[in-house]
Amino acid sequence: MRGRQRTGAEAAEVTMTPMLDVVFILLIFFIVTSTFAQEKAIKLEPPGPADGAAIPGRRMLITISADSLVHVNGRATDIGGVRAAIERVKAEDPEILVSIYAHPKSKTGVISLVRDAAYNAGYTEGVSLSLSREI
């Protein structure tokens, strides 16, 4: 027992400063490297029947080309006039449904504007959206 010295409780102290430094450095690292961007998504309707059966009812055809040009029943339409064109066709035939065919390279913003124009024209159901390379 000669080599051991007895120390008091005040001598057995753990310093927390280095551990807190490491924790703050890690916290700063994770804050700097993280991203806070929210992803925006558009609501897409499920595709029609897979067996190729046609959905009953007359359809208004809205096509969006690879250059994001919009045609309503074959007539070229400005993006601002899509709703008016949809309402005009709906006034002629109130039971008509809407089919939107978009080229895969068309802009997503144009697709969502056309879809929103159909919803704003009074279509809550009956709007189908599909991608087609034949436009």
N, C-alpha and C positions, 0 to 999 in steps of 0.2 A: 503494500500500500504506500510505499514510500514514493513511487514515481507519479502517483495520481494526486492531483491537486483538486481540491473541492472548490467549485465556483458557485457563485450565487445565481439566483434566477435572472437577474438583470444581465448577466453575461451571455445567456442562451437566447439570443434574439435573432429572428430571421428578417432580413431586409426584403421588402416587397418591391422596391424601386426597379430593379432590373426586370422583374416579371411584368410590371405595369408598362415599362418601356416597350417590351416585346409585344404586349397585347395592343397597345396603341399603334405601333408600327404595322401590325397585321390588320388592324381596323382601317387605317388609312390606305393600305394596299388594296383591300377588298372594295373600299368605296371608290377608289380611283379606277380600278379595272372593271367594275360592274357597269352595266348599261341599264338605263331607266326608260328606254323607249317602249311605248305601248304599240303593239301590233294592231293594225286595223284590218278587219276582215269584212267581206261582204256576205250577205246571206244568199246562198244559192239553193234553188229548189232541186230536189232529187230528179234525176233523169226519168224519162218516160219508161214504158214497159220495155224490157230487154228483148222480148221475142219479136219485136218489130211491128206489133199490132198498133194500128193508128188509134189515137185517142179520139173518141167521137166528138163531133161538133165542127163548125166552120172555124177556120183559123186566119188571123191577120198575121202576115209574115213580115217580121222586122229583121233585116239583115245588117250586120256590121262587118265591113270588109277588113282586110289586113291593114289598110290605110285609115281605119276608123271612120269610114264614110257610112252613113246610115241611110237605108232605104226602107220605106214603109209601103208594103204591097207593090214594090217595084219602082216607086217614085222616090227620087233622091230628096232627102230632107235634112235641113240644118238641125244641129243638136238642140237648139232652142225651140224648134218647131215640132219636135217629136210628139210632145203631149197633145198639141193641137191636131196633128195628123191622126193620132190614136183616137181622140175624141170625135173627130169627123167620121172615121170609119165606124166607131161604136154607135154614133147617131144613126148611121145608115142601117146597121144591123146590131141591135142591142145584145144578141145572144152570141156574138162572135168572141172567140178566145184569142189570146196573144201567144205567138211563138217567136222567140228571139233566137236567131242563129248568128253566132259570132265566130269570126275567124280566130284561131288560137293566138295569132300575133296582134290582134286588135287590143287597144288600150283598155285596161280594166276600169278606168274611170269613165270611159264612154259607155261601157256595158252597164255599169251601175247607174249612170244617168238615164239610160234608156229604160232600164228596169224600174227605176224610181218614177219616171214619167208614166209608165204603165200603171203603177200603183196609184199615183196622183190622179190619173184619169178615171179612177173608180174600180180598177181591177184589184180585188183582194185575193182572188183565186183565179186559176185559169191562165196564169203566166208561166210559160215553160221556157227554159234557157238551155241551149245546147251549143257545143262547139262543133264546127264543121269546116273542113279545109276546102270545100267546094264552092266557096263564096267568091 
